[in-house]
């Protein structure tokens, strides 16, 4: 249950830099692997929820939390066996705990906060997470069409807390992934559905990117009789 927003602001510094550092430390105290902050562009909001109701882009700030997948399990998996869902849901469960706790804490300080987490079929999302991961400097877009972190690769899940609490946004990063992915095709070569493209980027929705064939990827996931959700690109 969501805790109510405190009627008065907590007697702590209202400096955005101090608040950002404070909330990040809370995330790390709760065993998040990475925590970032960013402003939320209007384009990151979905236009409607799953019931067809319009979504109002009310929150301009976000705390972004990253939780790694269990690397030993990833290594033990073939990438498309029965370990896919357990590996993902272990991270999702921890993210749910951290996101709800951080959101409740922010509300107790006197600001609004709405957690966004869980698999895509959970009706929890007002925003898309990839743009916020980019804005918070937690990765770059990879050839696989997924945000890749320089420390965790693709082996992570993410959650977001939307808030009106003042924050200092982190900045996007460039650690050379675009040049690396241009030459490296390991994820594409190992993709059992051949959904990851080999070759140069294309223009898609106004962006230059490697366009994942989402229908081919999803079709393989739903028809794979020897496993659950595919994690082969993550393993690669």
N, CA and C of each residue as an Amber inpcrd file, in Angstrom:
protein
   708
   0.8390000  -1.2030000   0.0000000   0.0000000   0.0000000   0.0000000
   0.8660000   1.2430000   0.0000000   0.4820000   2.2250000  -0.8280000
   1.2220000   3.4790000  -0.8660000   1.0370000   4.2400000   0.4420000
   2.1340000   4.7210000   0.9970000   2.0240000   5.5740000   2.1710000
   1.5600000   6.9570000   1.7250000   0.8290000   7.6930000   2.5770000
   0.3650000   9.0330000   2.1910000   1.5300000  10.0110000   2.1030000
   1.3430000  11.0690000   1.3350000   2.3490000  12.1180000   1.2540000
   2.2940000  12.9450000   2.5390000   3.4320000  13.1590000   3.1440000
   3.4820000  13.9200000   4.3920000   2.8960000  15.3150000   4.1820000
   2.1650000  15.7920000   5.1720000   1.5170000  17.0980000   5.0440000
   2.5210000  18.2410000   5.0460000   3.6670000  18.0470000   5.6950000
   4.7250000  19.0670000   5.7040000   6.0330000  18.4300000   5.2570000
   6.8740000  19.2200000   4.6010000   8.1650000  18.7250000   4.1380000
   9.0530000  18.3650000   5.3360000   9.8450000  17.3190000   5.1800000
  10.7570000  16.8980000   6.2410000  11.8130000  17.9760000   6.4720000
  12.2990000  18.1300000   7.7120000  13.3040000  19.1600000   8.0220000
  14.7080000  18.7450000   7.5750000  14.8650000  18.5930000   6.2620000
  16.1690000  18.2540000   5.6790000  16.4750000  19.2910000   4.6040000
  17.7280000  19.4070000   4.1730000  18.0580000  20.4000000   3.1420000
  17.2400000  20.1740000   1.8680000  16.7510000  21.2500000   1.2770000
  15.9680000  21.1550000   0.0410000  16.8330000  21.3400000  -1.2000000
  18.1500000  21.4040000  -0.9940000  19.0930000  21.5340000  -2.1080000
  18.9800000  20.3000000  -3.0060000  18.7020000  20.4730000  -4.3120000
  18.5420000  19.3250000  -5.2130000  19.7520000  18.3880000  -5.2260000
  20.9530000  18.9450000  -5.0930000  22.1550000  18.1070000  -5.0850000
  22.1790000  17.2060000  -3.8550000  21.8300000  17.7920000  -2.7000000
  21.8000000  17.0140000  -1.4520000  20.7110000  15.9450000  -1.5120000
  19.5370000  16.3090000  -2.0230000  18.4370000  15.3520000  -2.1260000
  18.7850000  14.2090000  -3.0780000  19.4240000  14.5320000  -4.2010000
  19.8170000  13.5000000  -5.1670000  20.7820000  12.5110000  -4.5290000
  21.7730000  13.0320000  -3.8310000  22.7600000  12.1740000  -3.1720000
  22.0960000  11.3310000  -2.0840000  21.1610000  11.9420000  -1.3740000
  20.4540000  11.2710000  -0.2840000  19.6630000  10.0620000  -0.7990000
  18.9030000  10.2790000  -1.8720000  18.0660000   9.2070000  -2.4170000
  18.9280000   8.1270000  -3.0710000  20.0120000   8.5120000  -3.7020000
  20.9080000   7.5030000  -4.2810000  21.4960000   6.6160000  -3.1860000
  21.8720000   7.2240000  -2.0850000  22.4210000   6.4340000  -0.9780000
  21.3720000   5.4780000  -0.4130000  20.1220000   5.9160000  -0.3850000
  19.0500000   5.0310000   0.0510000  18.9590000   3.8260000  -0.8880000
  19.0270000   4.0800000  -2.1960000  18.9740000   2.9900000  -3.1640000
  20.0920000   1.9890000  -2.9580000  21.3070000   2.4960000  -2.7360000
  22.4370000   1.5940000  -2.5160000  22.3310000   0.8690000  -1.1730000
  21.7490000   1.5300000  -0.1710000  21.5150000   0.8870000   1.1190000
  20.5770000  -0.3070000   0.9540000  19.6130000  -0.1800000   0.0280000
  18.6550000  -1.2480000  -0.2370000  19.1940000  -2.2780000  -1.2200000
  20.4800000  -2.1730000  -1.5550000  21.2040000  -3.1390000  -2.3870000
  20.8990000  -3.0290000  -3.8810000  20.5310000  -1.8230000  -4.3450000
  20.4820000  -1.5960000  -5.7860000  21.9060000  -1.6320000  -6.3160000
  22.0750000  -2.0700000  -7.5540000  23.4220000  -2.1140000  -8.1270000
  23.8430000  -0.7680000  -8.6980000  22.9030000  -0.0340000  -9.3060000
  23.1810000   1.2990000  -9.8370000  21.9500000   2.1780000  -9.6320000
  22.1810000   3.4390000  -9.3060000  21.0810000   4.3950000  -9.1470000
  21.4520000   5.6790000  -9.8720000  20.5380000   6.1840000 -10.6920000
  20.7600000   7.4320000 -11.4040000  19.5480000   8.3370000 -11.2850000
  19.7150000   9.5870000 -11.7030000  18.6070000  10.5460000 -11.6970000
  18.5260000  11.2250000 -13.0550000  17.3480000  11.6660000 -13.4260000
  17.2040000  12.3530000 -14.7120000  15.9050000  13.1390000 -14.7340000
  15.8330000  14.0860000 -15.6670000  14.5640000  14.7260000 -15.9850000
  13.8000000  13.8030000 -16.9340000  12.4870000  13.8800000 -16.8910000
  11.6430000  13.0050000 -17.7120000  11.1060000  13.7860000 -18.9050000
  11.5840000  13.4950000 -20.1090000  11.0310000  14.1890000 -21.2690000
   9.5960000  13.7500000 -21.5090000   8.7850000  14.6420000 -22.0200000
   7.3810000  14.3130000 -22.2990000   7.2770000  13.1210000 -23.2360000
   8.2460000  12.9750000 -24.1470000   8.2310000  11.8800000 -25.1200000
   8.4120000  10.5160000 -24.4700000   8.8730000  10.4770000 -23.2180000
   9.0520000   9.1910000 -22.5290000   7.7350000   8.6460000 -21.9910000
   6.7160000   9.5080000 -21.8800000   5.4190000   9.0700000 -21.3620000
   4.6180000   8.3330000 -22.4370000   3.9250000   7.2840000 -22.0230000
   2.9290000   6.6810000 -22.8960000   1.7660000   7.6580000 -23.0370000
   1.0840000   7.6020000 -24.1670000  -0.0570000   8.5020000 -24.3770000
  -1.2880000   8.0080000 -23.6290000  -1.4530000   6.6570000 -23.5310000
  -2.6160000   6.0690000 -22.8730000  -2.1990000   4.8470000 -22.0610000
  -2.9950000   4.5010000 -21.0500000  -2.7320000   3.2790000 -20.2960000
  -3.4140000   2.1030000 -20.9920000  -3.3450000   0.9130000 -20.3850000
  -3.8650000  -0.2890000 -21.0320000  -5.3940000  -0.3070000 -21.1060000
  -6.0280000   0.5570000 -20.3170000  -7.4860000   0.6760000 -20.3790000
  -7.9330000   1.7180000 -21.4130000  -6.9450000   2.3780000 -22.0330000
  -7.2630000   3.3810000 -23.0370000  -7.4460000   4.7790000 -22.4910000
  -7.1730000   4.9610000 -21.1940000  -7.3140000   6.2880000 -20.5950000
  -6.0450000   7.1100000 -20.8360000  -6.1810000   8.4070000 -21.1300000
  -5.0000000   9.2500000 -21.3650000  -4.1090000   9.3290000 -20.1290000
  -2.8090000   9.3900000 -20.3490000  -1.8350000   9.5280000 -19.2730000
  -1.3280000  10.9610000 -19.2400000  -1.4340000  11.5670000 -18.0810000
  -0.9610000  12.9440000 -17.9150000   0.5180000  12.9310000 -17.5150000
   1.3920000  13.5860000 -18.2760000   2.8220000  13.6340000 -17.9180000
   3.0830000  14.6090000 -16.7740000   2.7350000  14.2080000 -15.5390000
   2.7650000  15.1490000 -14.4210000   4.1020000  15.2530000 -13.7420000
   4.9510000  14.2420000 -13.8510000   6.2130000  14.2510000 -13.1020000
   7.3850000  14.5620000 -14.0260000   8.2060000  15.5000000 -13.5970000
   9.3190000  15.9360000 -14.4500000  10.6560000  15.3210000 -14.0390000
  10.7060000  14.6210000 -12.8960000  11.9600000  14.0410000 -12.4140000
  11.8050000  12.5440000 -12.1710000  12.9450000  11.8470000 -12.2150000
  12.9040000  10.4020000 -12.0070000  14.1740000   9.9190000 -11.3220000
  14.0020000   8.8980000 -10.4890000  15.1130000   8.1420000  -9.9160000
  15.1090000   6.7930000 -10.6280000  16.2290000   6.4180000 -11.2190000
  16.3190000   5.1910000 -12.0120000  17.1730000   4.1700000 -11.2630000
  16.6200000   2.9690000 -11.0860000  17.2900000   1.9270000 -10.3140000
  17.5840000   0.7290000 -11.2160000  18.8020000   0.2190000 -11.1260000
  19.2250000  -0.9360000 -11.9140000  19.6000000  -2.0800000 -10.9790000
  19.1030000  -3.2710000 -11.3040000  19.4100000  -4.4760000 -10.5400000
  19.9580000  -5.5360000 -11.4890000  21.1140000  -6.0740000 -11.1620000
  21.7500000  -7.0650000 -12.0360000  21.0080000  -8.3910000 -11.9970000
  21.1230000  -9.1400000 -13.0860000  20.6900000 -10.5290000 -13.0910000
  21.7950000 -11.3860000 -12.4700000  21.4250000 -12.5240000 -11.9260000
  22.3950000 -13.4120000 -11.2820000  23.3280000 -14.0010000 -12.3420000
  24.5800000 -13.5520000 -12.3400000  25.5110000 -13.8830000 -13.4180000
  25.8200000 -15.3740000 -13.4910000  25.8960000 -16.0380000 -12.3440000
  26.1930000 -17.4780000 -12.3680000  25.0650000 -18.2490000 -13.0450000
  23.8280000 -17.8080000 -12.8230000  22.6890000 -18.4650000 -13.4750000
  22.6820000 -18.1600000 -14.9730000  23.0260000 -16.9210000 -15.3350000
  23.1030000 -16.5510000 -16.7530000  24.1300000 -17.4220000 -17.4590000
  25.2840000 -17.6090000 -16.8320000  26.3450000 -18.4270000 -17.4310000
  25.9350000 -19.8900000 -17.5420000  25.1740000 -20.3770000 -16.5500000
  24.7510000 -21.7750000 -16.5590000  23.6610000 -22.0440000 -17.5930000
  22.9200000 -21.0060000 -17.9460000  21.8180000 -21.1480000 -18.8930000
  22.3250000 -21.2270000 -20.3310000  21.5390000 -21.8940000 -21.1900000
  21.8580000 -21.9030000 -22.6260000  21.4590000 -20.5850000 -23.2650000
  20.6190000 -19.8270000 -22.5650000  20.1090000 -18.5690000 -23.0950000
  18.6660000 -18.6630000 -23.5160000  18.2140000 -19.8980000 -23.8150000
  16.8160000 -20.0720000 -24.2230000  16.2430000 -21.3670000 -23.6380000
  16.6290000 -21.6420000 -22.3820000  16.0860000 -22.8000000 -21.6800000
  15.0900000 -22.3330000 -20.6150000  14.8760000 -23.1390000 -19.5710000
  13.8610000 -22.8280000 -18.5730000  14.3430000 -21.8600000 -17.5040000
  15.5750000 -21.3740000 -17.6080000  16.1000000 -20.4460000 -16.6070000
  15.7460000 -18.9820000 -16.9010000  15.2860000 -18.7170000 -18.1140000
  15.0590000 -17.3230000 -18.5170000  14.1600000 -16.5400000 -17.5820000
  12.9730000 -17.0820000 -17.2920000  12.0380000 -16.3770000 -16.4140000
  12.5310000 -16.2870000 -14.9740000  13.0150000 -17.3820000 -14.3730000
  13.5100000 -17.2580000 -12.9950000  14.6230000 -16.2240000 -12.8450000
  15.5310000 -16.1590000 -13.8220000  16.6190000 -15.1760000 -13.7610000
  16.0500000 -13.7570000 -13.7800000  15.0810000 -13.5150000 -14.6640000
  14.4920000 -12.1790000 -14.7750000  13.6520000 -11.8280000 -13.5550000
  12.8280000 -12.7800000 -13.1070000  11.8890000 -12.4660000 -12.0280000
  12.5760000 -12.3080000 -10.6800000  13.7320000 -12.9260000 -10.5050000
  14.4910000 -12.6800000  -9.2810000  14.8670000 -11.2010000  -9.2020000
  15.3390000 -10.6480000 -10.3400000  15.6820000  -9.2240000 -10.3870000
  14.4360000  -8.3540000 -10.2340000  13.3260000  -8.7390000 -10.8890000
  12.0860000  -7.9730000 -10.7930000  11.5770000  -7.8990000  -9.3520000
  11.6610000  -9.0210000  -8.6160000  11.1920000  -9.0320000  -7.2330000
  11.9910000  -8.0670000  -6.3610000  13.3080000  -8.0790000  -6.5280000
  14.1600000  -7.1750000  -5.7430000  13.8820000  -5.7240000  -6.1330000
  13.7060000  -5.4900000  -7.4420000  13.3890000  -4.1390000  -7.9080000
  12.0790000  -3.6340000  -7.3120000  11.0760000  -4.5000000  -7.2220000
   9.7850000  -4.1080000  -6.6670000   9.9520000  -3.6360000  -5.2260000
  10.7230000  -4.3870000  -4.4530000  10.9680000  -4.0280000  -3.0560000
  11.6610000  -2.6660000  -2.9560000  12.7140000  -2.4750000  -3.7510000
  13.4850000  -1.2350000  -3.6860000  12.6510000  -0.0500000  -4.1880000
  11.9660000  -0.2230000  -5.3260000  11.1910000   0.8760000  -5.9090000
  10.0620000   1.3150000  -4.9770000   9.3380000   0.3660000  -4.4010000
   8.2490000   0.7110000  -3.4870000   8.7840000   1.3880000  -2.2240000
   9.9090000   0.8870000  -1.7070000  10.4770000   1.4670000  -0.4860000
  10.9630000   2.8910000  -0.7280000  11.6640000   3.1200000  -1.8360000
  12.1590000   4.4600000  -2.1650000  10.9890000   5.4180000  -2.3880000
   9.9500000   4.9540000  -3.1200000   8.7860000   5.8110000  -3.3720000
   8.0800000   6.1830000  -2.0740000   7.8840000   5.2150000  -1.1890000
   7.2460000   5.4970000   0.0960000   8.0870000   6.4720000   0.9240000
   9.3930000   6.2970000   0.8580000  10.2860000   7.1770000   1.6070000
  10.1880000   8.6190000   1.1020000  10.1790000   8.7870000  -0.2130000
  10.0620000  10.1340000  -0.7900000   8.7430000  10.7820000  -0.3790000
   7.6600000   9.9960000  -0.3670000   6.3680000  10.5360000   0.0560000
   6.4000000  10.9510000   1.5320000   7.0970000  10.1850000   2.3490000
   7.2180000  10.5430000   3.7650000   8.0210000  11.8390000   3.9380000
   8.8920000  12.1360000   2.9770000   9.6500000  13.3910000   3.0340000
   8.7980000  14.5850000   2.6080000   7.6500000  14.2900000   1.9540000
   6.7430000  15.3750000   1.5830000   6.5910000  15.6240000   0.1020000
   7.1190000  14.7330000  -0.7380000   6.9770000  14.8800000  -2.1850000
   6.1990000  13.7030000  -2.7720000   5.6500000  13.9240000  -3.9410000
   4.9480000  12.8410000  -4.6300000   5.9620000  11.8670000  -5.2270000
   5.5780000  10.6020000  -5.3190000   6.4550000   9.5890000  -5.9070000
   5.6170000   8.4020000  -6.3710000   5.8550000   7.9660000  -7.6110000
   5.1180000   6.8430000  -8.1940000   6.1230000   5.8360000  -8.7440000
   6.1550000   4.5990000  -8.1950000   7.1020000   3.5960000  -8.6880000
   6.6320000   2.9670000  -9.9950000   7.5820000   2.6610000 -10.8560000
   7.3190000   2.0120000 -12.1400000   8.2470000   0.8040000 -12.2300000
   7.6700000  -0.4050000 -12.2340000   8.5300000  -1.5930000 -12.2460000
   7.7340000  -2.8020000 -12.7130000   8.4330000  -3.8950000 -12.9220000
   7.7990000  -5.1670000 -13.2370000   7.8720000  -5.5070000 -14.7140000
   7.4880000  -6.7390000 -15.0650000   7.4440000  -7.1510000 -16.4770000
   6.4690000  -6.2750000 -17.2540000   6.5840000  -6.3130000 -18.5700000
   5.7710000  -5.4210000 -19.4080000   4.2790000  -5.6840000 -19.2850000
   3.8800000  -6.9160000 -18.8770000   2.4520000  -7.1890000 -18.7790000
   1.8350000  -6.6900000 -17.4720000   2.6650000  -6.1960000 -16.5630000
   2.1480000  -5.6060000 -15.3300000   1.7370000  -4.1600000 -15.6270000
   0.5110000  -3.8040000 -15.2580000  -0.0080000  -2.4690000 -15.5920000
   0.5370000  -1.4250000 -14.6180000   1.8560000  -1.1990000 -14.6730000
   2.4990000  -0.2950000 -13.7350000   3.1420000   0.8960000 -14.4370000
   3.1880000   0.8830000 -15.7450000   4.0310000   1.8450000 -16.4410000
   3.2740000   3.0370000 -17.0060000   3.7440000   4.2430000 -16.6490000
   3.3060000   5.4780000 -17.2790000   4.3500000   5.9360000 -18.2940000
   5.5670000   5.4240000 -18.1540000   6.6810000   5.8580000 -19.0000000
   7.4060000   4.6480000 -19.5720000   8.1640000   4.9030000 -20.6280000
   9.0800000   3.9120000 -21.1730000  10.4210000   4.0600000 -20.4440000
  11.0190000   2.9480000 -20.0810000  12.2560000   2.9980000 -19.3020000
  13.5230000   3.2750000 -20.1210000  13.6590000   2.7570000 -21.3520000
  14.9210000   2.9830000 -22.0850000  15.3460000   4.4410000 -22.2050000
  14.4330000   5.4000000 -22.5370000  14.8720000   6.8030000 -22.6190000
  15.4080000   7.3360000 -21.2890000  14.8580000   6.8330000 -20.1760000
  15.2850000   7.3090000 -18.8650000  16.6210000   6.6760000 -18.4640000
  16.8480000   5.4360000 -18.8490000  18.1550000   4.8180000 -18.6290000
  19.2380000   5.5890000 -19.3760000  18.9230000   6.0110000 -20.5900000
  19.8750000   6.8090000 -21.3730000  20.1140000   8.1620000 -20.7240000
  19.0310000   8.8210000 -20.3260000  19.1440000  10.1610000 -19.7460000
  19.9060000  10.1450000 -18.4270000  19.7780000   9.0410000 -17.6730000
  20.4390000   8.9350000 -16.3700000  21.8760000   8.4380000 -16.4900000
  22.3400000   8.2370000 -17.7140000  23.7300000   7.8240000 -17.9180000
  24.0230000   6.3930000 -17.5280000  23.0030000   5.5350000 -17.6110000
  23.1740000   4.1450000 -17.1700000  23.4060000   3.1800000 -18.3190000
  23.6170000   3.6990000 -19.5150000  23.9220000   2.8230000 -20.6380000
  23.7330000   3.4950000 -21.9750000  24.0270000   2.7330000 -23.0250000
  23.8070000   3.1580000 -24.3990000  22.9840000   2.1090000 -25.1240000
  22.3660000   2.4900000 -26.2400000  21.6170000   1.5470000 -27.0560000
  22.5950000   0.6090000 -27.7510000  22.3220000  -0.6930000 -27.6780000
  23.2050000  -1.7020000 -28.2690000  22.6370000  -2.2110000 -29.5920000
  23.4100000  -3.0400000 -30.2850000  22.9340000  -3.6600000 -31.5130000
  21.6850000  -4.5110000 -31.2560000  21.5970000  -5.0750000 -30.0430000
  20.4490000  -5.9300000 -29.7030000  19.1690000  -5.1310000 -29.4890000
  19.2510000  -3.8050000 -29.5520000  18.0710000  -2.9750000 -29.3500000
  17.7290000  -2.7760000 -27.8920000  18.6430000  -3.1600000 -26.9960000
  18.4540000  -3.0470000 -25.5590000  19.5300000  -2.1150000 -25.0130000
  19.2190000  -1.4090000 -23.9200000  20.2240000  -0.5620000 -23.2920000
  21.3000000  -1.4370000 -22.6510000  22.5480000  -1.1510000 -22.9650000
  23.6850000  -1.9200000 -22.4470000  24.4740000  -1.0700000 -21.4730000
  24.7100000  -1.6180000 -20.2840000  25.4750000  -0.9270000 -19.2530000
  26.9370000  -1.3630000 -19.3190000  27.8940000  -0.4330000 -19.1350000
  29.3150000  -0.8040000 -19.2770000  29.8080000  -1.8080000 -18.2380000
  29.1000000  -1.9460000 -17.1270000  29.5190000  -2.8830000 -16.0710000
  28.7110000  -4.1800000 -16.0860000  27.4270000  -4.0870000 -16.4270000
  26.5400000  -5.2450000 -16.3450000  26.1480000  -5.7970000 -17.7030000
  26.5800000  -5.1570000 -18.7840000  26.1610000  -5.6030000 -20.1010000
  24.6590000  -5.4500000 -20.2570000  24.0050000  -6.5110000 -20.7760000
  22.5430000  -6.5240000 -20.9010000  21.8930000  -7.2480000 -19.7310000
  22.7030000  -7.7350000 -18.7900000  22.2020000  -8.6180000 -17.7250000
  21.6600000  -7.8300000 -16.5340000  20.5980000  -7.0700000 -16.7770000
  19.9900000  -6.3140000 -15.6810000  18.5300000  -6.0200000 -15.9850000
  17.8080000  -5.6370000 -14.9450000  16.4590000  -5.1020000 -15.0620000
  16.4470000  -3.7250000 -14.4090000  15.4580000  -2.9140000 -14.7330000
  15.4300000  -1.5420000 -14.2320000  14.0410000  -1.1590000 -13.7390000
  14.0130000  -0.1980000 -12.8440000  12.7670000   0.3830000 -12.3420000
  12.9590000   1.8900000 -12.2320000  11.8560000   2.6070000 -12.1470000
  11.8940000   4.0700000 -12.0880000  10.9160000   4.5530000 -11.0220000
  11.3070000   5.5980000 -10.3040000  10.3780000   6.2830000  -9.4110000
  10.1740000   7.6880000  -9.9670000   8.9690000   7.9800000 -10.4410000
   8.6290000   9.3170000 -10.9120000   8.3000000  10.1900000  -9.7050000
   8.7850000  11.4330000  -9.7140000   8.6080000  12.2750000  -8.5270000
   8.6590000  13.7570000  -8.8830000   8.1330000  14.5770000  -7.9670000
   8.2860000  16.0290000  -8.0900000   9.3640000  16.5400000  -7.1390000
  10.0770000  15.6300000  -6.4950000  11.1920000  16.0290000  -5.6240000
  12.3080000  16.6480000  -6.4690000  12.8640000  17.7840000  -6.0530000
  13.9490000  18.4000000  -6.8310000  15.1720000  17.4920000  -6.8750000
  15.7260000  17.3070000  -8.0630000  16.9380000  16.4920000  -8.2170000
  17.9130000  17.1840000  -9.1780000  19.1560000  16.7850000  -9.1240000
  20.1420000  17.1880000 -10.1230000  20.2810000  16.0170000 -11.0920000
  19.9550000  16.1990000 -12.3620000  19.9850000  15.0670000 -13.2800000
  21.4080000  14.6350000 -13.6220000  21.5950000  13.3280000 -13.7490000
  22.8480000  12.8130000 -14.2940000  22.8520000  13.0500000 -15.7960000
  23.9660000  12.7660000 -16.4390000  24.0950000  13.0440000 -17.8720000
  24.2810000  11.7460000 -18.6590000  23.8520000  11.7420000 -19.9250000
  24.0920000  10.5730000 -20.7800000  25.5870000  10.2770000 -20.9000000
  25.9050000   9.0190000 -21.1830000  27.3070000   8.6120000 -21.2990000
  27.6100000   8.1120000 -22.6980000  28.8800000   8.2090000 -23.0650000
  29.3850000   7.6550000 -24.3190000  30.6440000   6.8840000 -23.9660000
  30.5190000   5.5470000 -23.8570000  31.6980000   4.7420000 -23.5400000
  32.1710000   3.9300000 -24.7480000  31.8010000   4.4000000 -25.9480000
  32.2970000   3.7950000 -27.1840000  31.4890000   2.6170000 -27.6890000
  30.2670000   2.4410000 -27.1830000  29.4910000   1.2590000 -27.5540000
  29.0710000   1.2700000 -29.0170000  28.7850000   2.4590000 -29.5740000
  28.3350000   2.5070000 -30.9680000  29.4210000   1.9910000 -31.9160000
  30.6510000   2.3850000 -31.6680000  31.7700000   1.8800000 -32.4890000
  31.9710000   0.3840000 -32.2580000  31.8390000  -0.0410000 -30.9970000
  32.0520000  -1.4530000 -30.6690000  30.9860000  -2.3270000 -31.3420000
  29.7170000  -1.9220000 -31.2070000  28.6300000  -2.7160000 -31.7810000
  28.6610000  -2.7270000 -33.3090000  29.2180000  -1.7030000 -33.9000000
  29.3240000  -1.6660000 -35.3560000  30.1930000  -2.8120000 -35.8680000
  31.2200000  -3.1620000 -35.1070000  32.1540000  -4.2180000 -35.5230000
  31.8130000  -5.5830000 -34.9310000  31.1530000  -5.5850000 -33.7740000
  30.8630000  -6.8430000 -33.0680000  29.4490000  -7.3170000 -33.4080000
  29.3300000  -8.5620000 -33.8150000  28.0160000  -9.1160000 -34.1530000
  27.6810000 -10.3430000 -33.3030000  28.3190000 -10.4720000 -32.1500000
  28.1580000 -11.6880000 -31.3490000  26.6970000 -11.9220000 -30.9740000
  26.0010000 -10.8770000 -30.5110000  24.6000000 -11.0630000 -30.1090000
  23.7440000 -11.4730000 -31.2990000  23.9990000 -10.8680000 -32.4740000
  23.2220000 -11.1890000 -33.6780000  23.5070000 -12.6110000 -34.1560000
  24.7660000 -13.0030000 -34.1050000  25.1430000 -14.3430000 -34.5530000
  24.5690000 -15.4270000 -33.6530000  24.3890000 -15.1170000 -32.3620000
  23.8890000 -16.1090000 -31.4150000  22.3730000 -16.0900000 -31.2530000
  21.7030000 -15.0780000 -31.7820000  20.2500000 -14.9540000 -31.6300000
  19.5420000 -16.1140000 -32.3400000  18.8320000 -16.9780000 -31.6030000
  18.1920000 -18.1390000 -32.2470000  17.0660000 -17.7640000 -33.2000000
  16.4770000 -16.5860000 -33.0240000  15.3770000 -16.1780000 -33.9080000
  15.8500000 -15.2780000 -35.0480000  17.1470000 -14.9290000 -35.0410000
  17.7170000 -14.0200000 -36.0460000  16.9720000 -12.6790000 -36.0660000
  16.5590000 -12.2290000 -34.8900000  15.8260000 -10.9640000 -34.7830000
  16.7650000  -9.7660000 -34.6900000  18.0220000 -10.0050000 -34.3140000
  18.9980000  -8.9210000 -34.1740000  19.7060000  -8.7220000 -35.5110000
  19.6970000  -7.5230000 -36.0530000  20.2390000  -7.3060000 -37.3990000
  21.7660000  -7.3460000 -37.4510000  22.2840000  -7.7730000 -38.5740000
  23.7170000  -7.6960000 -38.8740000  23.8870000  -6.6230000 -39.9460000
  24.8400000  -5.7350000 -39.7380000  25.0510000  -4.6710000 -40.7140000
  24.9860000  -3.2930000 -40.0800000  24.7310000  -2.2920000 -40.9000000
  24.7440000  -0.9120000 -40.4380000  23.4130000  -0.5170000 -39.7960000
  23.4270000   0.6270000 -39.1510000  22.2110000   1.1800000 -38.5620000
  21.2400000   1.6200000 -39.6610000  19.9850000   1.7840000 -39.2530000
  18.9530000   2.3090000 -40.1520000  18.2510000   3.4540000 -39.4370000
  17.5030000   4.2500000 -40.1760000  16.6850000   5.2970000 -39.5760000
  15.3460000   4.7060000 -39.1790000  14.9780000   4.8670000 -37.9090000
  13.7020000   4.3420000 -37.4240000  13.1140000   5.3500000 -36.4410000
  11.9060000   5.8300000 -36.7290000  11.2320000   6.8270000 -35.8750000
  12.0960000   8.0640000 -35.6370000  12.8790000   8.4220000 -36.6360000
  13.7030000   9.6190000 -36.5220000  15.0380000   9.4030000 -35.8290000
  15.3520000   8.1390000 -35.4870000  16.6100000   7.8350000 -34.8230000
  17.4390000   6.8750000 -35.6750000  18.7470000   7.0550000 -35.6160000
  19.6570000   6.1180000 -36.2740000  19.9520000   4.9890000 -35.2910000
  19.5680000   3.7730000 -35.6330000  19.6940000   2.6740000 -34.6760000
  19.7530000   1.3350000 -35.4080000  20.1380000   0.2930000 -34.6800000
  19.9710000  -1.0700000 -35.1690000  18.5740000  -1.5110000 -34.7660000
  17.7300000  -1.8360000 -35.7460000  16.3150000  -2.1060000 -35.4590000
  16.0790000  -3.5860000 -35.1970000  15.7590000  -3.9080000 -33.9440000
  15.4060000  -5.2620000 -33.5680000  14.0800000  -5.6480000 -34.2230000
  14.0040000  -6.8650000 -34.7650000  12.7560000  -7.3860000 -35.3200000
  11.9380000  -7.9280000 -34.1430000  11.1110000  -7.0680000 -33.5620000
  10.3980000  -7.4220000 -32.3290000   9.3950000  -8.5530000 -32.5470000
   8.7880000  -8.6150000 -33.7260000   7.8230000  -9.6860000 -33.9960000
   8.5210000 -11.0400000 -34.0430000   9.6820000 -11.0770000 -34.6740000
  10.4340000 -12.3290000 -34.7570000  10.9120000 -12.7590000 -33.3730000
  11.3880000 -11.7770000 -32.5770000  11.8610000 -12.0410000 -31.2110000
  10.7250000 -12.5810000 -30.3460000   9.5740000 -11.8940000 -30.3710000
   8.4340000 -12.3030000 -29.5580000   7.8890000 -13.6530000 -30.0010000
   7.8450000 -13.8770000 -31.3100000   7.3390000 -15.1430000 -31.8250000
   8.1770000 -16.3150000 -31.3310000   9.4890000 -16.1370000 -31.3080000
  10.3560000 -17.2110000 -30.8040000  10.0810000 -17.4640000 -29.3200000
   9.9300000 -16.3900000 -28.5480000   9.6610000 -16.5410000 -27.1180000
   8.3720000 -17.3350000 -26.8720000   7.3250000 -17.0200000 -27.6290000
   6.0170000 -17.6220000 -27.3810000   5.8970000 -19.0410000 -27.9320000
   6.7380000 -19.4000000 -28.8890000   6.6260000 -20.7310000 -29.5040000
   7.7560000 -21.6700000 -29.0980000   8.6820000 -21.2070000 -28.2810000
   9.7920000 -22.0480000 -27.8320000   9.2770000 -23.1210000 -26.8740000
   9.3090000 -24.3630000 -27.2880000   8.7910000 -25.4620000 -26.4740000
   9.8450000 -26.0360000 -25.5210000  11.0600000 -25.5000000 -25.6000000
  12.1560000 -26.0340000 -24.7700000  12.6430000 -25.0320000 -23.7310000
  11.8370000 -24.0120000 -23.4830000  12.2660000 -23.0250000 -22.5030000
  11.2820000 -21.8870000 -22.3750000  11.6120000 -20.9460000 -21.5060000
  10.7820000 -19.7610000 -21.2900000  11.3630000 -18.6050000 -22.0970000
  11.2760000 -17.3830000 -21.5650000  11.7240000 -16.1990000 -22.3030000
  13.2120000 -16.3110000 -22.6740000  13.5230000 -15.8980000 -23.8830000
  14.8920000 -16.0250000 -24.4060000  15.8030000 -14.9410000 -23.8190000
  16.9800000 -15.3480000 -23.3690000  17.9950000 -14.4340000 -22.8280000
  19.3300000 -14.6190000 -23.5340000  19.3020000 -15.1390000 -24.7730000
  20.5450000 -15.4640000 -25.4510000  21.4060000 -14.2360000 -25.7110000
  20.7810000 -13.1150000 -26.0380000  21.5550000 -11.8890000 -26.2760000
  22.2020000 -11.4260000 -24.9860000  21.4830000 -11.5970000 -23.8690000
  22.0390000 -11.2320000 -22.5550000  23.2520000 -12.0900000 -22.2500000
  23.1240000 -13.3920000 -22.4650000  24.2280000 -14.3200000 -22.2220000
  25.4280000 -14.0190000 -23.1250000  25.1400000 -13.6790000 -24.3890000
  26.2210000 -13.3780000 -25.3420000  27.0010000 -12.1540000 -24.9360000
